[in-house]
């Protein structure tokens, strides 16, 4: 069969390549969503930290008032303990938020690195899918087809014997009485 340069000669089953491509694309989308979520969380934690600090000030003021009242014998020890408990809870909340804010950069860098890895996997999957199509590299004649539909292919296996038309040389024995016609 005669073929032209760029003509599609064979296609490997895309079902062998498309799942890997879709998985890597889904990973990229997932990491995009996680990065966006991390950025939202960071902004929310910053706002929450302001509120938690304001609540700590209120809790400390409440503790001071309760201690003053206790000195005048108008508040019980349980009320002081409850006010101290609120102060400690606010300090724990603040520490938790500060820790979360401090870890933001490392969490974001980790997610971005994972996204880059998923993007690389996508590029490789696209390349594999692209390489599953076999085109004629030049105008020529397919002399032999070395594979059949459904065959398992391995790297380096010859699929076709293709010979260029413009450099083809034919050797044949011609009877002497026909030589004049050539």
Secondary structure, 3 states (H helix, E strand, C coil): CEECCCCEEEECCHHHCHHHHHHHHHHHHHHHHHHHHHHHHHHHHHHHHHHHHHHHHHHHHHHHHHHHHHHCCCCCHHHHHHHHHHHHHHHHHHHHHHHHHHCHHHHHHHHHHHHHHHHHHHHHHHHHHHCCEEECCCCEEEEEECCCCCCCCCCCCCCEEEEECCCCCCCCCCCHHHHHHC
